[in-house]
Amino acid sequence: MQEEKSFMRKIFRRVYWENFSTVLILLGVFMLLQPFAMWMYTYSFIVILVGTIGFVITSHFPD
């Protein structure tokens, strides 16, 4: 039981998931501001939204 808890704590570390969420937000902003492809502009809001929600959730993870 303790081993499983330790494994879950390693996976759900705040640092890794907050960094991933930040990268998602930055990717969404890039997709919003680029002039190359319409599909990127179309999905940019969804990517920003997922990154923001992910950041809010992961800010409650343990250090």
C-alpha positions as CSV (number, residue, x, y, z in Angstrom):
1,M,0.0,0.0,0.0
2,Q,2.8,2.4,0.9
3,E,4.6,1.5,-2.3
4,E,1.5,2.4,-4.4
5,K,1.2,5.8,-2.6
6,S,4.9,6.5,-3.2
7,F,4.4,5.7,-6.9
8,M,1.4,8.0,-7.2
9,R,3.3,10.8,-5.5
10,K,6.1,10.4,-8.1
11,I,3.7,10.7,-11.0
12,F,1.6,13.5,-9.7
13,R,4.3,16.0,-8.8
14,R,3.3,19.6,-9.1
15,V,6.5,20.8,-10.9
16,Y,6.2,18.5,-13.9
17,W,2.4,19.0,-14.5
18,E,2.5,22.8,-14.0
19,N,5.3,23.1,-16.5
20,F,3.4,20.9,-19.0
21,S,0.3,23.1,-18.5
22,T,2.3,26.2,-19.0
23,V,3.7,24.8,-22.2
24,L,0.2,24.0,-23.4
25,I,-0.9,27.6,-22.7
26,L,2.1,29.0,-24.6
27,L,1.4,26.6,-27.5
28,G,-2.2,27.8,-27.6
29,V,-1.1,31.4,-27.7
30,F,1.3,30.7,-30.5
31,M,-1.5,28.9,-32.4
32,L,-3.8,31.9,-31.9
33,L,-1.2,34.4,-33.2
34,Q,0.3,32.5,-36.2
35,P,-0.7,33.4,-39.8
36,F,0.0,29.9,-41.3
37,A,-2.8,27.5,-40.8
38,M,-6.5,28.0,-40.1
39,W,-6.8,24.7,-38.2
40,M,-4.2,25.9,-35.7
41,Y,-6.2,29.1,-35.1
42,T,-9.4,27.0,-34.8
43,Y,-8.1,24.8,-32.0
44,S,-6.1,27.5,-30.2
45,F,-8.8,28.4,-27.7
46,I,-9.4,24.8,-26.8
47,V,-5.6,24.3,-26.2
48,I,-5.4,27.5,-24.0
49,L,-8.5,26.4,-22.1
50,V,-7.2,22.9,-21.4
51,G,-3.8,24.3,-20.3
52,T,-5.5,26.8,-18.0
53,I,-7.8,24.2,-16.4
54,G,-4.8,21.9,-16.1
55,F,-2.8,24.5,-14.4
56,V,-5.5,25.3,-11.9
57,I,-5.9,21.6,-11.1
58,T,-2.2,20.8,-10.8
59,S,-1.6,23.8,-8.6
60,H,-3.3,21.7,-5.9
61,F,-0.9,18.7,-6.3
62,P,1.7,18.0,-3.6
63,D,5.3,19.4,-4.1
